[in-house]
């Protein structure tokens, strides 16, 4: 089976998808997401196979009889790889490969492989490598078979054996060498990423006082295209899963008197491998520290409800479950059944309909975000020294001046201003601020 493990990448291979569904689960999984992931990795899906189980079989996950049926399907469909929607133990992978005679991947391994092909920047490459090594490390015993004694005196101390002076003795198993090398690389990667994370977190912390909006959503929902449509970000856009892994942050002015920071984040899927969540911690900090989340949803996707659920689960996992979130129905220009969109609007009446491609609905989105940024509108009476021009400039830029009265050395200004902008006005030290109406 060593040859089966020489490549972990699905590349134009015929794949059979498998899901072991626990009996206590109310709804089965139709493998829609795994199909998209497999195709994104370059596989041709030739068959799908599901089994209801009370508990995972410790040897094969699915039952032994079902594993034999799977082997028959592999032969019938001339499959090159079997991909499980479950996460498998190293022992289960080894046992299944012995039965089906082809390579077996689990869900996490597939996602890690896709991330590896998408990583472009140094940070993304380091993050993916760390996640892959942390996934691989506990699996070394079962995944690799080159465990012969290395560099010993013929394995038994015979004179003249390969290795020479200084290498003779009981030797060391290749497994231990692998573990030490992988362990050292993991340590080095964590150190390097920690330095990048510190810079990233300092950068995020340096934005205190600025209103932060983060785009989140299922992968390929159109977040990057929406960022481009709202700003001049010019982020790479392509119709595929995990097209971009790097966060982009741009200034965005939803309307007069509003300026926010808009960030794109890595796309989500259900059961995102915890190794990736940990490795992409700095990337996900954008969502964690955001004042407002825009949950971008592909309403043209037939599995939209499951995608919404997947994103909500990941948001809860990273601590964003209770954060203020605005649902944004994207791709309304290509919805085939208007009834489907109407059903979604009934389920989520506060969601906004937009098309990042055509620009439809972006003006309304800007208005809603601006209202969130400003908060409830206040009518203020501000007294300020005439020499303090910053107060007047601020009110003109971020509020709406209703009346100005100049008296001696001071000026009285009545203006409308958002409640969330009041602290910024106070920092300019006017002589007094009176709330006339809230």
N, C-alpha and C positions, 0 to 999 in steps of 0.2 A: 504493500500500500504506500510505500515511500514515494513512488512516482506520482501518486494522486495528490500529494501534498506539496509538490515542487512549485506549483503555482496556486496562489490563492485568488486569482483574478478570474472572474467570469468574462470570457472574451469570445463572442460569437459561438457560444456553445448551446446545445440543445438541453433545456432544463425542465425538470419535473419539480413542481412546487408541492410542498407538503405542510399540512397544519394539523397538529394534535390539539384538539379542543377539549378543555376540561368540561365534564358533564354539568358542573355547577354553573357554567357560563350560560346566561339566558339566550344570548344570540351567538350563532356561529360566525365564523369569519369567512367571507367569500374570496379571500386572497387577492382582493383588488389592489391593496397597497403593495404586497409582495410582488405581484405581477409587474407593477410599475417600476419597482426597485430593480427587479431582475432585468427587465427590458432596458432600463437606464444603464445597467452595467454591461449591456451588450449581449444578453442571452436571448435565445428564441424559446419561448415557453411552449412546450409540446403537450403537457398534461398537468392536471391538478389533482391532488390526492388529499382527502381529509379523513380524520378519525376522531370520534368522540371517545374520551377516556376518563376514567375516574381519577386516576393519578398517573403521572408520567412513569413509564417503565424505566427503571434505573439503567438497564442495558441498552435499550433501543428507543426510548421515548415513546414511540408507538409500540403496539404489541409485536411479539415475534412473528406471529402469523401475518400481520399486516406488513411487517418488514419484508417477508418473503414475497407477498403480493407486489410490494414496491419494486423488488428486484425483477419480477416478471414484467412490470410496466417499463422499467429501464431498458430491458432487452427488446420489448415490443416497439417502443418509440425511439430506440437507438439514442437514448439520452446520454449526455456527457457529464451531467452534474445533477445532483439532487439538492434542492434548497429548502430548508425548513423555516417556517415562520416562527418557530420557537427558538429559544437559546438552548443549545445542547452542551452537555459536559464533554470533556475530552474523551472519556470512556465511551460515551454514546456515539460520538463521531467515529471512533475507531471501529466499534462493533458494527455500525451501519455500513461503513465502507467495506468491511469484510463480507457483508451480505449482498449489497447491491453492486459491488465491483466497480463503482465509479466514485468520483469525488463527492463528498457531502459537505455543504456549507450550512451554517446557521444564520439567523437573521442579522445578528451583530456583525458577523464576519463580512456579510454582503454589504452592509451599510458602510463599514470601515473601508472596504475596497472602493466603493463609489467615492467616498470622501478623498481617498488617496489620489484618484484620478482627477479630482476637481481642484485640489489644492494648488495654488499658484504662488502666493506670497510666502516669504520665509516663515512668518508666524503660523500661517495655516498648515504649511508642511510639517513644522515642528509639532503642532497640535495633533495632527493626524498620526504622525509617527509615534508619538507618545501613547495615543489611544490604542494603536495597533500592538505596540509592545506590551502594554498592560493587559491587553486581551490575550496575547500569545503566551506571556510568561507562565501562568499557572497551567498551560496546556502543553508545555514542552515535553513532559514525560510521555504523553500519549500521541502527540502529533509528529514527533520525529523518531526515526528508528536507527539513527547513526550513533548508537550508544556503546560502541566497542571501546575497550580500554585504549587510551591514547598515549603514545610516547613512552610506554614502559619498556622494559627489556624483554621484547618478544611477548609481552603480556605476562611473563613469568620470571623475568630476571636472567634469561639465558645470555651467556657471553656472546659478544659480537652482534647482539640484536640491534635493530634499527633504533636510533635515538642517540647513541653515543654517550660520552661521559657527561654526567650531570643530569641525564634524563632517565637513567635506569632505576627501577624500583617498581612498586606496585602500580604506578601510573595513575591516571585520573579519567573518570568517565567523561565522554564528550558532553553528556547531559549537564554535568557540573560546570564545565567550561562555558557551555551555552548560557546557563543560568547566570553565571558571573558576568559574562559579557552583556547580556540583556539587562541585568540589574544595574550595571554601571552606566549603560546607555540611558536607561530610564532616569537615573539620578542626574546625569548630565543634562538631559532634556528638561527635566523639572526645574533645574537651576536656571537654564537659559530662558525658559518660558516664564519663570518667576520674575526675572528682570523685565521681560516684556510686559507682563501683567502689571507690575508696579508702575511702569510708565503709563500704561493704559488707564489704570485706576486713578493715577495722579491727573491724567488728562480729563477723565470724567469728573473727578472731584473739583477740578479747576473750573467746571461749568456751573458751580453752585450759583444760584441767583438767576440762572437762565432756565426757561421752561423747556423741558426735554420731552420729545415725542419719539416713540420707537415703533417701527413697523414690525409686526410679528405675523406669523401665519404658516400654514402648511407649505411645504416646498413647492415651488412652481405656481404659486397663487398670484404672482404678478407684483411682488413687493418692490423689486428693483425697478421695474418699469414705472411704478407709481412714484418712486423716489425721483426718477428722471423727469416725470411729468410735472412734479411740483417744484423741483429745483433744477439747477444746471449741473447735477451730479455726474451725468454721462457714465453711469455704471453699466458694466457689461450685462447684457440681457440675452437669454436664449431659452427656448421652450424645452427645458429638460430639468430633471430633479437636481437640486443642489448645484445650480449653475454658478452661484457665488457663495464662498464661505467666509468672506471678509466683511467686516462692518464698515459702512460708509456713513459719515455724518456730515450734513450740510445745513447751512442756515436757510430758513424758510420764512417768508413773510406772508402769512395767510391773508392779512389785509392791513390797512393803514393802522399804525400803532401797535402792531403785533410782530414780534420776531421770535421764532422758536428754533430749536435745534432738532432736525429730523434725522433719525438713524435707521438704516436697514440692518436686519439681523439674519443669521443663518436660518434656513427654513426648517420646520419641524416635521417629524413623522411620529406615528405612535411608537411607543417603546423605544425611544431613542437610546442607544447604548450608553450606559452610565459612564463608560470610559470617555465617550465624546463629550458628554455634559461636563465632566470634570476638566477635560483638556481645553474646552472652549469657554471656560469660566469667564475669562476677560471679555470675550466676544459677547457673552450673554449678560455681562454687567450693564450693557446699554439698556436692555429691557428691564433689568432689576432696578436700575436707578431712574427709570423714566417717570415723568409726572403723568403721562398719558400713553396708553398703548392703542395703536390702530391695528386691529385684528383683520388682516386682509384675507378675504375669502373668495375662492374661485367658484362663482355660482353656476358656471357652465359645466362643472364636473359632476357626473352622475352620483358620485359618492360624497357629495358636499357635506352632508350631516356627519358622516364618520370622520371627515377631515376636521370639522369644527371640534368634535369631541377629542380627537387626537391632540390638537393644539391646546385645548383647555387643560388636558391632562399634563402636558409638558409644562405649561405655564404654572400649574399648581406645584409641579415637581421642583421648579427652580425658585419658588417663593413669590410668584406674581399672580397667584390665583385671585386675590382680592384687590388688585390694582385697578384703577379706573380704566375701563376699556371701551373703545368705540368699534362696533362691527362695521366693516366696509365691504359691501358686496361688489367685487370687481368682475370684469369681463361680462357685464350685462349686455354688451353689444353682440355677443355670440351665443346667448342663451337660446336653445332651440324651442323649448316649451315654455311659453309665458306663464302657464299654470304652475309650473315648478317654481318660478320666481315669486309668483303671488303667494304660494304656500310658504316659502321661506320668509317673505315679508310679514305673513301672519304670525309665524313662529317668533320672528325677531323684528318687532315693529319699529324699534329705534335704529335699525341698521340703515346705512346710507348706500344708495346705488351709484356706482361710478364705472367708468371705463378709462383705465390709464392709457389705453391705446388711442381712443378718440377724444378724450378730454371731457366726456360727458360726466356731469355731477361733481367735478373737481371744485367748482366755485362754491357749491353748498358745503362740501367737505371743509374747505378753507374757512367758511363762516362758522361752522360748528367747532372746529379746532380753536379758532380765535376766541370764541365765547368761552371755551374751557380755559384758555390761557388767561383771559381777563377776569373771569369770575363774574359774579353779579354786579350790575352797574350801580355806581354810587353817584349822588349829586353832592359835590363838595364846594365849600367856600374856603379858599386858600388865601392867607395873608402872607406876603413875602416882600422883602426889601427889593426896591427897584434895581439895585445893583446885583441882585442874585438872578441873573438872566437864565440860569440853568432850570429854575422852577418853571418859568414860562415856556421855555423850549421843550421841556419834558411834557407839559400838559398839551402843548400843540401837537407834539409828535405821537403821544400815546393816548390822549383823551380828546374830548371835544369841548372847547371853550365856549361858554354861553355868554358871559359878560365879564368885562374888565373895567375896574375903576381905579384911577391913579389919584392918590392922596398924599401930598407932601412927599415923604421919602419911601412910601410903601405902595403896593398895589394889591387890590382885592380882586380875586378871580373866582368866578363861579364856573365849574366845569364838571362834565361827566367823566368818570374814570372807573376802570374795572377794579374790583375789590382786591384781586391778586396783585395789582400794580401799586397799591397804596404803600407797601413797605419801601418800594423804590423811590417814591415821591418823598417819603419821610427822610430817606438818606440824604436828600438835597437840602435839608434843614431850612424849610420855610419857617416863618415866624409862628404861624398857627395853621391848623387844618381842622375844619368843622364839617361834620357829615350832616348835610341838610336833609337828605333823603336816601334811604337804602332800599 
